[in-house]
Amino acid sequence: MRTTLTLDHDIVAMIQRLRKRTGSRDKQIVNEALRRGLAQMVSPESPQTMYRTPSVSLGRCLQTSLDDVADVLAWVEGESYR
């Protein structure tokens, strides 16, 4: 099948790099890229495994209440933070 494609500049640059590296013709590069891309689009997507962050005990809170930011800053940095 013969068709005309309008390619973006970045795609043309990639094709030119591949042509220099592999010595293949533009037609071969475009056909291979379409085969790979279409195969990925057609095949069902494999389910991704969910990453779980391991939990770590940090021990008890050293400050009695974290509701008052000024108290926490005074405790961490000393009264001179003000």
N, CA, C and O atoms as a Tinker XYZ file with bonds, in Angstrom:
   328  protein
     1  N      0.838000   -1.166000    0.000000    73     2
     2  CA     0.000000    0.000000    0.000000    64     1     3
     3  C      0.892000    1.241000    0.000000    63     2     4     5
     4  O      1.905000    1.294000    0.698000    81     3
     5  N      0.519000    2.182000   -0.751000    73     3     6
     6  CA     1.258000    3.428000   -0.849000    64     5     7
     7  C      0.429000    4.539000   -0.227000    63     6     8     9
     8  O     -0.768000    4.656000   -0.488000    81     7
     9  N      1.077000    5.354000    0.599000    73     7    10
    10  CA     0.377000    6.469000    1.218000    64     9    11
    11  C      1.364000    7.595000    1.476000    63    10    12    13
    12  O      2.576000    7.382000    1.452000    81    11
    13  N      0.855000    8.775000    1.719000    73    11    14
    14  CA     1.692000    9.924000    2.029000    64    13    15
    15  C      1.497000   10.272000    3.498000    63    14    16    17
    16  O      0.369000   10.402000    3.974000    81    15
    17  N      2.606000   10.420000    4.207000    73    15    18
    18  CA     2.563000   10.777000    5.617000    64    17    19
    19  C      3.237000   12.120000    5.819000    63    18    20    21
    20  O      4.240000   12.423000    5.174000    81    19
    21  N      2.696000   12.910000    6.700000    73    19    22
    22  CA     3.353000   14.145000    7.121000    64    21    23
    23  C      3.915000   13.884000    8.511000    63    22    24    25
    24  O      3.170000   13.653000    9.464000    81    23
    25  N      5.238000   13.923000    8.611000    73    23    26
    26  CA     5.914000   13.589000    9.862000    64    25    27
    27  C      6.379000   14.851000   10.569000    63    26    28    29
    28  O      6.801000   15.818000    9.934000    81    27
    29  N      6.296000   14.826000   11.893000    73    27    30
    30  CA     6.815000   15.940000   12.689000    64    29    31
    31  C      8.339000   15.946000   12.598000    63    30    32    33
    32  O      8.972000   14.939000   12.279000    81    31
    33  N      8.907000   17.128000   12.893000    73    31    34
    34  CA    10.367000   17.285000   12.763000    64    33    35
    35  C     11.140000   16.345000   13.678000    63    34    36    37
    36  O     12.183000   15.823000   13.285000    81    35
    37  N     10.642000   16.122000   14.897000    73    35    38
    38  CA    11.365000   15.246000   15.816000    64    37    39
    39  C     11.363000   13.798000   15.317000    63    38    40    41
    40  O     12.338000   13.073000   15.517000    81    39
    41  N     10.279000   13.375000   14.671000    73    39    42
    42  CA    10.211000   12.014000   14.118000    64    41    43
    43  C     11.190000   11.872000   12.963000    63    42    44    45
    44  O     11.867000   10.851000   12.842000    81    43
    45  N     11.266000   12.887000   12.117000    73    43    46
    46  CA    12.205000   12.860000   10.988000    64    45    47
    47  C     13.636000   12.768000   11.504000    63    46    48    49
    48  O     14.451000   12.030000   10.951000    81    47
    49  N     13.941000   13.512000   12.559000    73    47    50
    50  CA    15.294000   13.471000   13.122000    64    49    51
    51  C     15.617000   12.083000   13.659000    63    50    52    53
    52  O     16.731000   11.594000   13.475000    81    51
    53  N     14.655000   11.443000   14.322000    73    51    54
    54  CA    14.892000   10.089000   14.832000    64    53    55
    55  C     15.101000    9.101000   13.691000    63    54    56    57
    56  O     15.967000    8.230000   13.770000    81    55
    57  N     14.316000    9.236000   12.642000    73    55    58
    58  CA    14.470000    8.344000   11.481000    64    57    59
    59  C     15.845000    8.540000   10.854000    63    58    60    61
    60  O     16.496000    7.567000   10.475000    81    59
    61  N     16.288000    9.779000   10.742000    73    59    62
    62  CA    17.604000   10.042000   10.165000    64    61    63
    63  C     18.717000    9.452000   11.024000    63    62    64    65
    64  O     19.681000    8.899000   10.494000    81    63
    65  N     18.593000    9.566000   12.345000    73    63    66
    66  CA    19.607000    8.960000   13.233000    64    65    67
    67  C     19.635000    7.453000   13.071000    63    66    68    69
    68  O     20.708000    6.854000   12.991000    81    67
    69  N     18.445000    6.828000   13.021000    73    67    70
    70  CA    18.392000    5.378000   12.847000    64    69    71
    71  C     18.954000    4.964000   11.492000    63    70    72    73
    72  O     19.633000    3.942000   11.389000    81    71
    73  N     18.680000    5.742000   10.458000    73    71    74
    74  CA    19.190000    5.424000    9.124000    64    73    75
    75  C     20.713000    5.441000    9.123000    63    74    76    77
    76  O     21.344000    4.558000    8.542000    81    75
    77  N     21.309000    6.448000    9.775000    73    75    78
    78  CA    22.772000    6.528000    9.840000    64    77    79
    79  C     23.356000    5.383000   10.648000    63    78    80    81
    80  O     24.390000    4.818000   10.289000    81    79
    81  N     22.675000    5.041000   11.757000    73    79    82
    82  CA    23.198000    4.000000   12.640000    64    81    83
    83  C     23.039000    2.608000   12.051000    63    82    84    85
    84  O     23.944000    1.781000   12.163000    81    83
    85  N     21.900000    2.342000   11.426000    73    83    86
    86  CA    21.629000    0.982000   10.955000    64    85    87
    87  C     21.860000    0.779000    9.465000    63    86    88    89
    88  O     22.055000   -0.347000    9.008000    81    87
    89  N     21.837000    1.866000    8.715000    73    87    90
    90  CA    21.984000    1.737000    7.270000    64    89    91
    91  C     20.698000    1.287000    6.588000    63    90    92    93
    92  O     20.711000    0.943000    5.406000    81    91
    93  N     19.601000    1.286000    7.312000    73    91    94
    94  CA    18.313000    0.878000    6.740000    64    93    95
    95  C     17.686000    2.033000    5.963000    63    94    96    97
    96  O     18.058000    3.194000    6.133000    81    95
    97  N     16.746000    1.690000    5.124000    73    95    98
    98  CA    16.008000    2.700000    4.380000    64    97    99
    99  C     14.870000    3.243000    5.235000    63    98   100   101
   100  O     14.428000    2.602000    6.189000    81    99
   101  N     14.403000    4.443000    4.875000    73    99   102
   102  CA    13.317000    5.077000    5.618000    64   101   103
   103  C     12.093000    4.170000    5.694000    63   102   104   105
   104  O     11.456000    4.065000    6.743000    81   103
   105  N     11.771000    3.524000    4.595000    73   103   106
   106  CA    10.591000    2.653000    4.537000    64   105   107
   107  C     10.702000    1.529000    5.566000    63   106   108   109
   108  O      9.730000    1.217000    6.253000    81   107
   109  N     11.871000    0.929000    5.670000    73   107   110
   110  CA    12.068000   -0.166000    6.622000    64   109   111
   111  C     11.938000    0.332000    8.064000    63   110   112   113
   112  O     11.330000   -0.331000    8.904000    81   111
   113  N     12.510000    1.497000    8.341000    73   111   114
   114  CA    12.467000    2.045000    9.698000    64   113   115
   115  C     11.038000    2.381000   10.096000    63   114   116   117
   116  O     10.606000    2.053000   11.201000    81   115
   117  N     10.300000    3.034000    9.201000    73   115   118
   118  CA     8.917000    3.420000    9.504000    64   117   119
   119  C      8.051000    2.178000    9.672000    63   118   120   121
   120  O      7.241000    2.112000   10.596000    81   119
   121  N      8.211000    1.193000    8.792000    73   119   122
   122  CA     7.417000   -0.037000    8.907000    64   121   123
   123  C      7.702000   -0.764000   10.220000    63   122   124   125
   124  O      6.772000   -1.242000   10.870000    81   123
   125  N      8.959000   -0.854000   10.618000    73   123   126
   126  CA     9.305000   -1.541000   11.866000    64   125   127
   127  C      8.754000   -0.783000   13.069000    63   126   128   129
   128  O      8.244000   -1.393000   14.009000    81   127
   129  N      8.855000    0.540000   13.044000    73   127   130
   130  CA     8.329000    1.346000   14.148000    64   129   131
   131  C      6.816000    1.191000   14.244000    63   130   132   133
   132  O      6.275000    1.071000   15.343000    81   131
   133  N      6.135000    1.194000   13.116000    73   131   134
   134  CA     4.681000    1.011000   13.126000    64   133   135
   135  C      4.304000   -0.382000   13.612000    63   134   136   137
   136  O      3.345000   -0.536000   14.367000    81   135
   137  N      5.054000   -1.402000   13.186000    73   135   138
   138  CA     4.769000   -2.767000   13.647000    64   137   139
   139  C      4.860000   -2.862000   15.163000    63   138   140   141
   140  O      3.961000   -3.388000   15.820000    81   139
   141  N      5.962000   -2.343000   15.710000    73   139   142
   142  CA     6.158000   -2.415000   17.163000    64   141   143
   143  C      5.110000   -1.592000   17.912000    63   142   144   145
   144  O      4.533000   -2.063000   18.892000    81   143
   145  N      4.868000   -0.375000   17.454000    73   143   146
   146  CA     3.906000    0.484000   18.125000    64   145   147
   147  C      2.496000   -0.049000   18.051000    63   146   148   149
   148  O      1.776000   -0.034000   19.049000    81   147
   149  N      2.087000   -0.522000   16.885000    73   147   150
   150  CA     0.736000   -1.058000   16.728000    64   149   151
   151  C      0.559000   -2.355000   17.513000    63   150   152   153
   152  O     -0.518000   -2.616000   18.049000    81   151
   153  N      1.605000   -3.159000   17.580000    73   151   154
   154  CA     1.519000   -4.405000   18.359000    64   153   155
   155  C      1.279000   -4.087000   19.830000    63   154   156   157
   156  O      0.501000   -4.772000   20.492000    81   155
   157  N      1.940000   -3.057000   20.343000    73   155   158
   158  CA     1.719000   -2.656000   21.735000    64   157   159
   159  C      0.312000   -2.107000   21.930000    63   158   160   161
   160  O     -0.317000   -2.352000   22.960000    81   159
   161  N     -0.180000   -1.371000   20.948000    73   159   162
   162  CA    -1.510000   -0.774000   21.074000    64   161   163
   163  C     -2.607000   -1.829000   20.993000    63   162   164   165
   164  O     -3.650000   -1.691000   21.630000    81   163
   165  N     -2.377000   -2.878000   20.215000    73   163   166
   166  CA    -3.394000   -3.911000   20.011000    64   165   167
   167  C     -3.411000   -4.923000   21.150000    63   166   168   169
   168  O     -4.477000   -5.376000   21.565000    81   167
   169  N     -2.225000   -5.279000   21.657000    73   167   170
   170  CA    -2.158000   -6.309000   22.692000    64   169   171
   171  C     -2.738000   -5.776000   23.994000    63   170   172   173
   172  O     -2.617000   -4.588000   24.295000    81   171
   173  N     -3.365000   -6.654000   24.763000    73   171   174
   174  CA    -3.919000   -6.203000   26.038000    64   173   175
   175  C     -2.794000   -5.789000   26.982000    63   174   176   177
   176  O     -1.737000   -6.418000   27.036000    81   175
   177  N     -3.046000   -4.737000   27.707000    73   175   178
   178  CA    -2.039000   -4.225000   28.626000    64   177   179
   179  C     -1.909000   -5.153000   29.822000    63   178   180   181
   180  O     -2.910000   -5.568000   30.407000    81   179
   181  N     -0.686000   -5.474000   30.180000    73   179   182
   182  CA    -0.481000   -6.340000   31.338000    64   181   183
   183  C     -0.746000   -5.534000   32.607000    63   182   184   185
   184  O     -0.377000   -4.363000   32.688000    81   183
   185  N     -1.374000   -6.149000   33.581000    73   183   186
   186  CA    -1.667000   -5.404000   34.814000    64   185   187
   187  C     -0.378000   -5.041000   35.537000    63   186   188   189
   188  O      0.530000   -5.862000   35.671000    81   187
   189  N     -0.317000   -3.821000   35.989000    73   187   190
   190  CA     0.875000   -3.371000   36.683000    64   189   191
   191  C      0.783000   -3.783000   38.141000    63   190   192   193
   192  O     -0.273000   -3.688000   38.766000    81   191
   193  N      1.908000   -4.241000   38.670000    73   191   194
   194  CA     1.931000   -4.621000   40.076000    64   193   195
   195  C      2.032000   -3.359000   40.923000    63   194   196   197
   196  O      2.819000   -2.460000   40.627000    81   195
   197  N      1.249000   -3.305000   41.951000    73   195   198
   198  CA     1.236000   -2.137000   42.813000    64   197   199
   199  C      2.435000   -2.180000   43.761000    63   198   200   201
   200  O      2.719000   -3.203000   44.384000    81   199
   201  N      3.124000   -1.055000   43.852000    73   199   202
   202  CA     4.257000   -0.961000   44.763000    64   201   203
   203  C      3.741000   -0.583000   46.144000    63   202   204   205
   204  O      2.931000    0.332000   46.288000    81   203
   205  N      4.205000   -1.277000   47.128000    73   203   206
   206  CA     3.801000   -0.984000   48.499000    64   205   207
   207  C      5.027000   -0.470000   49.254000    63   206   208   209
   208  O      6.076000   -1.114000   49.268000    81   207
   209  N      4.884000    0.664000   49.862000    73   207   210
   210  CA     5.964000    1.237000   50.656000    64   209   211
   211  C      6.006000    0.529000   52.004000    63   210   212   213
   212  O      4.997000    0.477000   52.707000    81   211
   213  N      7.163000   -0.017000   52.371000    73   211   214
   214  CA     7.230000   -0.707000   53.660000    64   213   215
   215  C      7.060000    0.293000   54.803000    63   214   216   217
   216  O      7.575000    1.410000   54.753000    81   215
   217  N      6.340000   -0.126000   55.817000    73   215   218
   218  CA     6.123000    0.754000   56.963000    64   217   219
   219  C      7.218000    0.524000   58.008000    63   218   220   221
   220  O      7.749000   -0.577000   58.155000    81   219
   221  N      7.525000    1.579000   58.710000    73   219   222
   222  CA     8.575000    1.540000   59.724000    64   221   223
   223  C      8.049000    2.252000   60.961000    63   222   224   225
   224  O      7.447000    3.321000   60.861000    81   223
   225  N      8.272000    1.669000   62.105000    73   223   226
   226  CA     7.848000    2.312000   63.347000    64   225   227
   227  C      8.864000    3.380000   63.722000    63   226   228   229
   228  O     10.060000    3.108000   63.829000    81   227
   229  N      8.379000    4.584000   63.917000    73   227   230
   230  CA     9.259000    5.689000   64.294000    64   229   231
   231  C      9.274000    5.917000   65.797000    63   230   232   233
   232  O      9.929000    6.836000   66.288000    81   231
   233  N      8.561000    5.089000   66.511000    73   231   234
   234  CA     8.504000    5.239000   67.954000    64   233   235
   235  C      7.457000    6.274000   68.339000    63   234   236   237
   236  O      6.712000    6.777000   67.498000    81   235
   237  N      7.420000    6.574000   69.613000    73   235   238
   238  CA     6.402000    7.519000   70.067000    64   237   239
   239  C      6.809000    8.942000   69.717000    63   238   240   241
   240  O      7.990000    9.228000   69.522000    81   239
   241  N      5.848000    9.812000   69.639000    73   239   242
   242  CA     6.078000   11.222000   69.344000    64   241   243
   243  C      6.725000   11.877000   70.560000    63   242   244   245
   244  O      6.236000   11.733000   71.680000    81   243
   245  N      7.817000   12.593000   70.343000    73   243   246
   246  CA     8.522000   13.223000   71.448000    64   245   247
   247  C      7.828000   14.502000   71.905000    63   246   248   249
   248  O      8.020000   14.940000   73.039000    81   247
   249  N      7.043000   15.087000   71.051000    73   247   250
   250  CA     6.281000   16.294000   71.392000    64   249   251
   251  C      4.869000   15.853000   71.768000    63   250   252   253
   252  O      4.291000   14.992000   71.105000    81   251
   253  N      4.327000   16.421000   72.796000    73   251   254
   254  CA     3.006000   15.985000   73.247000    64   253   255
   255  C      1.921000   16.302000   72.240000    63   254   256   257
   256  O      0.995000   15.506000   72.076000    81   255
   257  N      2.000000   17.441000   71.557000    73   255   258
   258  CA     0.981000   17.808000   70.589000    64   257   259
   259  C      1.644000   18.518000   69.412000    63   258   260   261
   260  O      2.489000   19.393000   69.603000    81   259
   261  N      1.262000   18.142000   68.210000    73   259   262
   262  CA     1.805000   18.786000   67.010000    64   261   263
   263  C      0.837000   19.825000   66.461000    63   262   264   265
   264  O      1.045000   20.344000   65.365000    81   263
   265  N     -0.211000   20.131000   67.205000    73   263   266
   266  CA    -1.218000   21.077000   66.744000    64   265   267
   267  C     -0.709000   22.519000   66.760000    63   266   268   269
   268  O     -1.098000   23.316000   65.906000    81   267
   269  N      0.138000   22.857000   67.701000    73   267   270
   270  CA     0.656000   24.212000   67.805000    64   269   271
   271  C      2.053000   24.251000   67.192000    63   270   272   273
   272  O      3.016000   23.765000   67.785000    81   271
   273  N      2.150000   24.838000   65.990000    73   271   274
   274  CA     3.420000   24.858000   65.265000    64   273   275
   275  C      4.476000   25.650000   66.032000    63   274   276   277
   276  O      5.649000   25.277000   66.037000    81   275
   277  N      4.075000   26.716000   66.666000    73   275   278
   278  CA     5.034000   27.532000   67.409000    64   277   279
   279  C      5.677000   26.727000   68.524000    63   278   280   281
   280  O      6.880000   26.849000   68.756000    81   279
   281  N      4.899000   25.907000   69.219000    73   279   282
   282  CA     5.456000   25.067000   70.284000    64   281   283
   283  C      6.434000   24.042000   69.729000    63   282   284   285
   284  O      7.480000   23.787000   70.327000    81   283
   285  N      6.098000   23.460000   68.595000    73   283   286
   286  CA     6.973000   22.453000   67.989000    64   285   287
   287  C      8.276000   23.097000   67.547000    63   286   288   289
   288  O      9.348000   22.539000   67.778000    81   287
   289  N      8.202000   24.273000   66.908000    73   287   290
   290  CA     9.422000   24.957000   66.481000    64   289   291
   291  C     10.276000   25.367000   67.677000    63   290   292   293
   292  O     11.502000   25.261000   67.638000    81   291
   293  N      9.637000   25.823000   68.713000    73   291   294
   294  CA    10.378000   26.193000   69.922000    64   293   295
   295  C     11.065000   24.977000   70.515000    63   294   296   297
   296  O     12.186000   25.081000   71.013000    81   295
   297  N     10.408000   23.823000   70.469000    73   295   298
   298  CA    11.001000   22.611000   71.000000    64   297   299
   299  C     12.163000   22.126000   70.141000    63   298   300   301
   300  O     13.179000   21.679000   70.674000    81   299
   301  N     12.025000   22.209000   68.793000    73   299   302
   302  CA    13.056000   21.695000   67.896000    64   301   303
   303  C     14.229000   22.660000   67.797000    63   302   304   305
   304  O     15.383000   22.245000   67.900000    81   303
   305  N     13.945000   23.946000   67.599000    73   303   306
   306  CA    15.006000   24.902000   67.319000    64   305   307
   307  C     15.370000   25.754000   68.530000    63   306   308   309
   308  O     16.318000   26.537000   68.472000    81   307
   309  N     14.654000   25.615000   69.586000    73   307   310
   310  CA    14.899000   26.444000   70.768000    64   309   311
   311  C     14.050000   27.705000   70.675000    63   310   312   313
   312  O     13.481000   28.011000   69.627000    81   311
   313  N     13.974000   28.415000   71.763000    73   311   314
   314  CA    13.141000   29.602000   71.797000    64   313   315
   315  C     13.668000   30.702000   70.887000    63   314   316   317
   316  O     12.937000   31.653000   70.609000    81   315
   317  N     14.895000   30.612000   70.416000    73   315   318
   318  CA    15.489000   31.689000   69.607000    64   317   319
   319  C     14.977000   31.706000   68.167000    63   318   320   321
   320  O     15.366000   32.586000   67.399000    81   319
   321  N     14.117000   30.760000   67.775000    73   319   322
   322  CA    13.627000   30.741000   66.404000    64   321   323
   323  C     12.766000   31.966000   66.110000    63   322   324   325
   324  O     12.631000   32.378000   64.959000    81   323
   325  N     12.188000   32.538000   67.155000    73   323   326
   326  CA    11.275000   33.674000   66.986000    64   325   327
   327  C     12.089000   34.856000   66.719000    63   326   328
   328  O     11.551000   35.948000   66.539000    81   327
